[in-house]
Amino acid sequence: MKTLRTDPDRFGIRARLLTLLLPGILGLLALDSWNDYRALRNLVQDAYDQPMVEAVTALQSSLSLAQDGSLRLNAPSVVQTMFDATSPLHKHLHVGLIPRGTAQVDTAAPQRKLTLLGEADLPEPPASTSSASTAPAGSSSTVWYDSHYRGYPVRVVARQSQVVDGRGQPFDLLIQAAESTGPRDQAQAASLRQELIRDARMVLVVVLLVWLGVTWSLQPLERLRKSVLQSKGNDLKPLDTSSVPHEVAPLVDAVNQHVASYRDLLDQQSQFLADASHQLRTPLAIMLTQAGVALREKDPEQLHETLRAIVTQISRSRRLCEQLLSLAHASDNTPPTDAPGVVDLNTIARDVVLQYLTLAHEKNQDLGWVDAREELPAAPMPAEDALDDASSPARLPATPVVPVLARSPELHEALANLVHNAIVYTPPGGHITVMASTRDGMALAEVRDDGPGIARTRRLEVFERFHQASPAPDKGPRGAGLGLAIARAYARRNGGDIELADLPVDGAGTGTASCTTGLRAILRLPLASGRQS
């Protein structure tokens, strides 16, 4: 036995969750890290810029007039020492004066500068920000800019203002403080590295939590899988849903329903095989015995008699096989491939009567049919006349008289079994009547006979398989006990049912006087058109 295998979905629950969660988490972490990095960078910049501003302010405050009226710095070494104390690597100060003439000078000519402190070759402020020449006296402007000095990047703060010496000579004062960007870049890189490590740690924790959460959530399903694999094929028990998550419980319930239906199917098949083997064993043994007798028989008359008995037994066995196949088909719970249609129950009942007229005449029985259009007993007619009359347009109306939504062959088989049972159990000279009608929105097909009937206490038992009623009145062999089971199975398959009832007291429909025996087998189906009589 080959098992159909399909490749498992490689994109499992864990991968789906991680695919949904990780992009959002990474996006949020990236945005949060960028905001944190910018805030931290500003803090680092402010922390490193503050000493530079303080140095520039101290230098500006220490500028004073000498006795000769010139400008000078008071204690510049102290300011230099304080500035260098914070970080002695690549720190520079510069204080310069540029005389301002009263006449317009050529801007392209180099101006003479006077350096009071530090390196005069520090990078100049950007031309767009140099506004000291137009600023009023006493005001100052501070600019920050990045540049390169002596081969390494520096950050420079420049404060420009206008001053006047003791002789009334105006000057442009430029105070600069420069510092290499290496330390602050290292601090920013270290903070960025810590931020990335923290974010990576967060992502790993999320992945681990998702992995462990999915694993923990799938443990009940894994236990279910192991229990299913450990169960034997003949031990189909429902799966336990007590420990599974409530989201998965409907799936397990659906599996349990499928297992239950499969178990019922296996039980039906096992019961069918057991019943079939039991019922066929006896006729086969009889035929084997009869064949052995025929082989030893020398008298031609006795030989022919034995062969006729074998033929009779073969016919009964064939009918048993046909009934077993019909019962298997009627009991099959698989949805049929053909859809039901609107059929006329009145026409089906008439066709069944025509089919069994010959068998009823052989037993000297009166088999009649009541047309639903007339609701009067039809006169007994020979089989030849009935067959000729079957082609008459008056007997085959275009519009269904008793319309039902069903499958015509299955209803025909159900009624055929009811009529056959009536013929078998009705004594010679008895009456059998088949009729169709409508009542209370239901379609009815009745088979009435004046045979021995069935006791009310046993009317439920006779619908069981291989449950036979009383012996036939002619003392002949009984059937297999499948007729009523087949008829009910086909009726229920088409949305109806079969019930057994007593005959009316006045014997209506049987052609006989009042009787206390007999039986009514009623096939009841919903009307297709909802019409009520």
C-alpha positions in Angstrom: 0.0 0.0 0.0 1.5 3.3 -1.1 1.1 6.4 1.0 0.5 9.7 -0.8 3.1 12.1 0.5 3.4 15.8 -0.2 6.3 18.1 0.5 5.8 19.9 3.8 5.4 23.7 3.6 8.9 25.0 4.3 7.4 28.3 5.2 6.1 27.1 8.6 4.5 28.9 11.5 7.9 30.0 13.0 9.0 31.5 9.6 5.6 33.2 9.1 5.7 34.8 12.6 9.3 35.9 12.1 8.6 37.3 8.7 5.7 39.3 10.1 7.4 40.5 13.3 11.0 41.0 12.3 10.6 43.7 9.7 8.4 45.8 12.0 10.7 45.2 15.0 13.8 46.0 12.9 12.2 49.2 11.5 11.2 50.4 15.0 14.6 49.6 16.4 16.3 51.4 13.5 14.1 54.5 14.0 14.6 54.4 17.7 18.4 53.9 17.3 18.7 56.7 14.9 16.8 59.1 17.2 19.0 58.0 20.1 22.1 58.3 18.1 21.2 61.9 17.0 20.4 62.9 20.6 23.6 61.3 21.9 25.6 62.9 19.2 24.2 66.3 20.1 25.1 65.6 23.8 28.6 64.6 22.8 29.0 67.7 20.6 27.7 69.9 23.4 30.0 68.3 25.9 33.1 68.8 23.8 32.0 72.2 22.5 31.5 73.7 26.0 35.2 73.9 26.9 35.9 75.6 23.6 33.2 78.2 24.2 34.4 78.9 27.7 38.0 79.4 26.4 36.8 81.8 23.7 34.7 83.7 26.2 37.6 83.8 28.7 40.0 85.2 26.0 37.5 87.8 25.0 37.0 88.9 28.6 40.8 89.1 29.2 41.3 91.6 26.3 42.2 95.0 27.7 44.2 98.2 26.9 47.8 98.5 27.8 49.4 101.7 29.1 50.5 102.7 25.7 46.9 102.4 24.4 47.4 99.1 22.6 45.3 96.0 23.0 46.6 93.1 25.0 45.5 89.8 26.7 45.7 89.4 30.5 47.0 86.0 31.6 46.6 84.2 28.3 48.7 81.3 29.6 46.1 80.5 32.2 43.4 80.3 29.6 45.6 78.1 27.5 46.3 75.8 30.4 42.7 75.5 31.3 41.8 74.8 27.7 44.5 72.1 27.2 43.6 70.5 30.6 40.4 69.0 29.3 42.1 67.1 26.5 45.7 67.9 25.5 45.5 66.2 22.1 45.4 68.6 19.1 43.9 71.7 20.8 44.7 75.2 19.4 43.8 78.8 20.3 44.2 81.9 18.3 43.6 85.6 19.0 44.1 88.0 16.1 43.5 91.7 15.3 43.0 93.1 11.9 43.2 96.9 11.6 40.3 98.7 9.9 41.1 101.7 7.7 38.7 104.6 7.2 39.1 104.5 3.4 37.9 101.7 1.1 40.6 99.2 0.5 41.0 96.5 -2.1 39.5 93.3 -0.8 41.8 91.2 -2.9 44.9 92.6 -1.2 46.1 90.7 1.9 45.3 92.4 5.1 48.0 92.9 7.8 47.1 90.8 10.9 48.3 91.2 14.5 48.4 87.9 16.4 48.0 88.2 20.1 48.0 84.4 20.9 48.3 81.0 19.3 48.6 79.9 15.7 47.8 82.4 13.1 47.3 79.8 10.4 44.1 78.2 11.8 41.4 77.8 9.2 39.5 81.0 8.6 35.7 81.2 9.2 33.6 80.7 6.1 33.2 83.9 4.1 29.4 83.7 4.2 29.5 84.0 8.0 32.2 86.7 8.3 30.0 89.7 9.3 32.2 91.5 11.8 33.0 94.3 9.3 29.4 95.3 9.1 28.5 94.6 12.7 28.2 97.6 15.0 30.9 98.2 17.5 30.6 96.2 20.7 28.6 93.4 19.1 30.0 89.9 18.4 29.1 86.8 16.3 30.0 83.2 17.0 30.2 80.6 14.3 31.0 76.8 14.3 32.6 75.0 11.4 34.5 71.9 10.5 37.8 72.0 8.6 41.2 70.4 8.4 44.4 71.6 10.1 47.8 70.0 9.7 46.4 66.9 8.2 43.6 66.0 10.6 40.0 67.1 10.9 39.2 69.8 13.5 36.1 71.5 14.8 36.5 75.2 15.1 34.6 77.9 17.0 35.3 81.5 15.9 34.0 84.7 17.6 34.3 87.9 15.7 33.8 91.4 17.0 34.9 95.0 16.6 37.2 96.7 19.2 38.9 100.0 19.5 42.3 100.6 21.1 43.3 103.5 23.3 44.2 105.7 20.2 40.8 105.2 18.7 42.0 102.8 16.0 39.3 100.2 15.2 40.2 96.5 14.9 38.4 93.3 13.8 38.9 90.9 16.7 39.0 87.2 15.8 39.2 84.6 18.6 39.4 80.9 17.5 39.4 77.6 19.4 40.1 74.5 17.4 40.0 70.8 18.5 40.5 67.6 16.6 37.3 65.6 16.1 39.0 62.3 16.9 37.8 62.0 20.6 34.3 63.0 19.9 34.1 60.7 16.8 35.4 57.8 19.0 32.7 58.6 21.6 30.0 58.7 19.0 31.2 55.5 17.5 31.3 53.8 20.9 27.7 54.9 21.6 26.6 53.8 18.1 28.3 50.4 18.7 26.5 50.0 22.0 23.2 50.9 20.4 23.7 48.3 17.7 24.7 45.7 20.2 21.6 46.5 22.3 19.3 46.3 19.2 20.9 43.0 18.0 20.4 41.6 21.5 16.7 42.7 21.3 16.3 41.0 17.9 17.8 37.8 19.2 15.6 37.8 22.2 12.5 38.3 20.0 13.5 35.5 17.7 14.2 33.2 20.6 10.8 34.0 22.2 9.0 33.4 19.0 10.8 30.1 18.5 10.1 28.9 22.0 6.5 30.2 22.0 5.7 28.3 18.7 7.5 25.2 20.0 5.6 25.3 23.2 2.3 26.0 21.4 2.8 23.1 19.0 3.6 20.5 21.7 0.0 19.4 22.1 -0.1 18.8 18.3 3.1 16.9 18.5 1.5 14.7 21.2 -1.5 14.2 19.0 0.7 13.2 16.1 2.5 10.6 18.2 -0.8 9.2 19.6 -2.1 8.9 16.0 1.0 7.1 14.9 1.0 4.8 17.9 -2.7 3.8 17.4 -3.4 0.6 15.5 -5.4 0.6 12.3 -8.4 -1.3 13.9 -8.5 0.9 17.0 -9.9 4.1 15.6 -10.5 6.2 18.8 -11.3 9.9 18.8 -8.4 12.3 19.5 -8.3 13.9 22.9 -9.0 17.7 22.6 -8.6 18.6 26.3 -4.9 19.7 26.0 -5.0 21.3 22.6 -5.3 25.1 22.1 -8.8 26.3 21.5 -7.8 27.6 18.1 -6.9 24.1 17.0 -9.8 22.4 18.7 -12.2 22.8 15.7 -9.6 21.1 13.5 -9.3 18.2 15.9 -13.1 17.9 16.1 -13.3 17.8 12.3 -10.6 15.0 12.3 -12.6 13.1 15.0 -15.8 13.4 12.9 -13.9 12.0 9.9 -12.5 9.2 12.0 -16.0 8.4 13.3 -17.4 8.3 9.8 -14.5 6.1 8.6 -15.0 3.8 11.6 -18.7 3.5 10.8 -17.8 2.7 7.2 -15.4 0.0 8.3 -18.0 -1.4 10.6 -20.5 -1.5 7.8 -18.1 -3.2 5.5 -17.1 -5.7 8.1 -20.8 -6.4 8.8 -21.6 -6.7 5.2 -18.8 -9.2 4.5 -19.8 -11.2 7.5 -23.4 -11.3 6.5 -22.6 -12.0 2.9 -20.3 -14.9 3.7 -22.8 -16.3 6.2 -25.7 -16.1 3.7 -23.8 -17.5 0.7 -22.2 -20.4 2.7 -25.5 -22.3 3.0 -26.7 -22.2 -0.7 -23.2 -23.1 -1.9 -23.1 -26.1 0.4 -26.5 -27.2 -0.8 -25.5 -26.8 -4.4 -22.2 -28.7 -3.8 -24.2 -31.6 -2.2 -26.7 -31.6 -5.1 -23.9 -31.6 -7.6 -22.4 -34.6 -5.8 -25.7 -36.4 -5.9 -26.1 -35.6 -9.6 -22.7 -37.1 -10.4 -23.7 -40.4 -8.7 -27.3 -40.4 -10.1 -27.9 -42.9 -13.0 -31.6 -42.5 -13.4 -32.2 -39.7 -16.0 -35.4 -38.6 -14.3 -33.8 -38.2 -11.0 -30.8 -36.5 -12.6 -33.1 -33.9 -14.2 -34.8 -33.4 -10.9 -31.5 -32.8 -9.2 -30.4 -30.4 -11.9 -33.7 -28.5 -11.6 -33.1 -28.2 -7.9 -29.6 -26.8 -8.6 -31.0 -24.3 -11.0 -33.5 -23.2 -8.4 -30.8 -22.8 -5.8 -28.6 -20.8 -8.3 -31.5 -18.5 -9.0 -32.1 -17.9 -5.3 -28.3 -17.3 -4.8 -28.3 -14.9 -7.7 -31.2 -12.9 -6.1 -29.3 -12.9 -2.8 -26.2 -11.5 -4.5 -28.3 -8.9 -6.2 -29.9 -7.9 -2.9 -26.6 -7.8 -1.2 -25.2 -5.4 -3.9 -28.4 -3.3 -3.7 -28.1 -3.1 0.1 -24.4 -2.1 -0.2 -25.3 0.6 -2.7 -28.3 1.8 -0.6 -26.2 1.9 2.6 -23.3 3.8 1.0 -22.9 7.2 2.7 -20.8 8.6 -0.1 -22.6 11.4 -1.8 -23.9 10.2 -5.2 -22.4 11.7 -8.4 -25.7 12.1 -10.0 -28.0 14.8 -8.7 -31.7 13.9 -7.9 -34.4 15.1 -10.3 -38.2 15.6 -10.2 -39.8 12.2 -10.9 -43.4 11.0 -10.7 -44.0 8.6 -7.9 -47.3 7.6 -9.5 -45.6 6.5 -12.7 -42.9 4.6 -10.8 -45.6 2.7 -8.8 -47.3 1.8 -12.0 -44.1 0.5 -13.6 -43.4 -1.7 -10.6 -46.9 -3.2 -10.9 -46.3 -4.0 -14.6 -43.0 -5.6 -13.7 -44.5 -8.0 -11.2 -47.8 -8.8 -12.9 -46.4 -12.1 -14.3 -45.1 -13.3 -10.9 -48.4 -12.4 -9.2 -50.4 -14.3 -11.9 -48.2 -17.4 -11.4 -49.3 -17.4 -7.8 -52.9 -16.7 -8.7 -52.8 -13.3 -6.9 -54.7 -10.2 -7.8 -52.1 -7.4 -8.3 -53.8 -4.0 -8.9 -52.8 -0.4 -9.2 -54.7 2.8 -8.1 -54.0 5.8 -10.2 -53.4 8.9 -8.2 -55.4 10.9 -10.8 -58.5 8.8 -10.4 -58.1 7.6 -6.7 -60.2 4.6 -7.7 -59.0 1.0 -7.8 -58.0 0.1 -11.3 -59.6 -3.0 -12.8 -57.5 -6.1 -12.9 -56.0 -6.5 -16.3 -53.9 -9.1 -18.1 -50.2 -8.6 -18.4 -50.4 -8.2 -22.2 -53.1 -5.5 -22.0 -51.2 -3.7 -19.3 -48.0 -3.6 -21.3 -49.9 -2.3 -24.3 -51.7 0.3 -22.2 -48.3 1.4 -20.8 -47.5 3.1 -24.1 -50.8 5.0 -24.1 -50.4 8.8 -23.7 -53.3 8.9 -21.3 -51.4 6.7 -18.9 -48.2 8.7 -19.1 -49.0 12.3 -18.3 -46.3 14.9 -19.2 -46.7 16.7 -15.8 -45.8 14.5 -12.7 -48.9 13.6 -10.7 -47.0 13.0 -7.5 -43.8 14.8 -8.0 -40.8 14.0 -5.7 -37.2 15.1 -5.8 -35.4 11.8 -5.9 -33.5 9.3 -8.1 -36.0 7.2 -10.1 -34.0 3.9 -10.1 -33.6 3.9 -6.3 -37.3 4.6 -5.7 -38.1 1.9 -8.2 -35.9 -0.6 -6.4 -37.5 0.4 -3.0 -41.0 -0.2 -4.3 -40.0 -3.4 -6.1 -38.8 -4.9 -2.8 -42.0 -4.0 -1.1 -44.1 -5.5 -3.9 -41.9 -8.6 -4.0 -42.3 -9.1 -0.3 -46.1 -8.8 -0.6 -46.2 -11.4 -3.4 -44.0 -13.8 -1.4 -46.1 -13.6 1.8 -49.6 -13.2 0.4 -51.3 -16.6 -0.1 -52.6 -17.7 -3.5 -55.9 -16.0 -4.3 -54.9 -13.0 -2.2 -55.0 -9.3 -3.2 -52.2 -6.8 -3.5 -52.8 -3.2 -4.3 -50.2 -0.5 -5.1 -51.3 3.2 -4.9 -49.7 6.6 -4.9 -51.2 9.7 -3.4 -50.5 13.0 -1.7 -51.3 14.0 1.9 -50.3 16.9 4.1 -47.5 18.0 1.8 -46.1 14.4 1.5 -46.0 12.0 -1.3 -47.1 8.4 -0.4 -46.7 5.1 -2.2 -48.5 2.2 -0.5 -48.3 -1.5 -1.0 -51.4 -3.2 0.6 -51.8 -6.9 0.9 -54.2 -9.3 2.7 -51.5 -11.7 3.8 -50.6 -12.8 7.3 -49.3 -9.3 8.2 -46.6 -8.6 10.8 -47.2 -8.1 14.5 -46.8 -4.6 15.7 -44.2 -5.6 18.2 -42.0 -6.9 15.4 -42.4 -4.2 12.8 -39.1 -2.5 13.8 -37.2 -5.7 13.8 -38.0 -6.7 10.2 -36.1 -3.7 8.9 -32.9 -5.1 10.2 -30.6 -7.0 7.9 -31.3 -10.8 7.5 -34.2 -10.5 9.9 -37.0 -12.6 8.3 -40.7 -12.5 9.0 -42.9 -15.5 9.5 -42.7 -18.3 6.9 -44.5 -17.8 3.6 -48.1 -19.2 3.5 -47.2 -21.7 0.8 -44.5 -23.2 3.0 -42.0 -22.3 0.4 -38.5 -21.2 1.3 -38.2 -17.8 2.9 -36.1 -14.9 1.5 -32.9 -13.6 2.9 -34.5 -10.9 5.0 -33.1 -8.0 3.0 -36.1 -6.6 1.1 -37.3 -4.2 3.8 -33.8 -3.2 4.8 -33.0 -2.3 1.1 -36.3 -0.5 0.7 -35.8 1.7 3.8 -32.1 2.4 2.9 -33.1 3.7 -0.5 -36.0 5.7 0.9 -33.8 7.4 3.5 -31.2 8.0 0.9 -33.7 10.1 -1.0 -35.0 12.0 2.0 -37.9 9.7 2.9 -38.8 6.7 5.0 -40.9 3.5 5.1 -43.4 2.6 7.8 -45.6 -0.4 8.3 -49.3 -0.1 9.3 -52.5 -2.1 9.6 -55.0 -2.3 6.8 -58.1 -0.1 7.1 -61.0 -1.8 8.8 -63.2 -1.7 5.6 -60.4 -3.2 3.5 -60.4 -0.3 1.2 -58.0 -0.7 -1.7 -57.6 -4.5 -1.3 -60.7 -5.6 -3.2 -61.8 -7.7 -0.2 -64.3 -7.4 2.5 -63.4 -6.3 6.0 -60.4 -8.2 7.3 -58.2 -8.3 10.4 -55.0 -9.4 8.7 -52.8 -7.8 6.0 -50.3 -5.1 6.0 -49.7 -1.6 4.6 -46.1 -0.8 3.6 -46.0 3.0 3.1 -43.1 4.8 1.3 -43.3 8.5 2.4 -41.4 11.3 0.6 -41.6 15.1 0.6 -43.5 16.6 -2.3 -41.2 18.3 -4.8 -43.6 21.1 -5.4 -44.9 21.5 -1.9 -48.4 20.7 -3.2 -50.9 19.4 -0.7 -53.9 17.3 -1.4 
